Amino acid sequence: MSFHDIIGHRRPIQILKNAVERGKIPSSYLFSGIEGIGKKYSAITLAKTLNCNNKNSDCCDQCLSCKKIDHHKHPDIRVTEPVQNTIKIDQIRSIKQDFSFRPFEGNKKVLIIDEAEKMNHHAANSLLKTLEEPPLDTLIVLITSHIHLLLPTIISRCQRVNFNPLSSDSIFKILKNNSNIDDDRAYLLASLSEGSAGKALAINQGELLAYRNKLINKISAISHQNFNDLFQFAEELNNRKDELIDILETIKTYFRDLVLIKEGCFKERIINMDLEEELIAHASKYSAKDLLIKLETVSETQHKITAGNINKKLALESMLFLLCNA
């Protein structure tokens, strides 16, 4: 993949290309933005461009250096990721030892640290020393979806490049270019993706899309369910642990769509576009005020569960009771 092939990030890619053209590459970059939008692809493409044998502002994708990087065999390019959800100091020490030497065969050594916010305290402080005194002919690229979890001193020593969520059109193109998905499904996945191509692909491969209709039907009928039904529904949601946050996001999009329908501006903006007729019927049952209360209820529950240290089943039961009465 070259810069030319990256879809939907014209501004950050132009920033990187301009830096390559001018020979003004900083010692460290910080790529920030939501998950699944191409930050890591962009970092690897930058590494390829800096070491490409053709020496242009974009990699050729054909030379030996580009092919080695694509196959993770280039001695001067290293990608570090969390092990068991943490980047530890031993990983940073190994990197520092490796990067204390000049490039072995390329123009510049490039270290890419993915999910940099998962460095533990000791690892972050160790990396900070390297950022303060970077080795020659070396570029460090930190990638994060949660910049607020990084040390402010680390952020201040990197040149930050922000990657915005992708448009639905961009995600549609990515899906069509990289998978055998028909147009209708690709449009729906793009709509549900919240600007993340990675999330669109995950939804396509998982069970959430198939579960969505059942979920929406249950939520729409929640005011008619008795206490026992609500307890069972909470148990059902709690058992889908790997998908729970996405399930709550799906419920939020449902109520958001109903709000838009109540306001009469839904034609081009609803997310669950394939359920338009059902949504119109559901919206007629509520006032806009009721829907906003329900939307806020789900949002607060999602935030509490994401933050951790909470009884998830109890939180889900509380949410369903509030939705039932709102």
Secondary structure, DSSP 8 states (H G I E B T S, - for coil): --GGG--S-HHHHHHHHHHHHHT---SEEEEE-STTSSHHHHHHHHHHHHH-TT-SSS--S-SHHHHHHHTT--TTEEEE--BTTBB-HHHHHHHHHHTTS--SSSS-EEEEETTGGGB-HHHHHHHHHHHHS--TTEEEEEEES-GGGS-HHHHHTSEEEE-----HHHHHHHHHHHS---HHHHHHHHHHSTT-HHHHHHHHHSSHHHHHHHHHHHHHTGGG--HHHHHHHHHHHHH-GGGHHHHHHHHHHHHHHHHHHHTT--TTT-S-GGGHHHHHHHHTTS-HHHHHHHHHHHHHHHHHHHH-SS-HHHHHHHHHHHHHH-
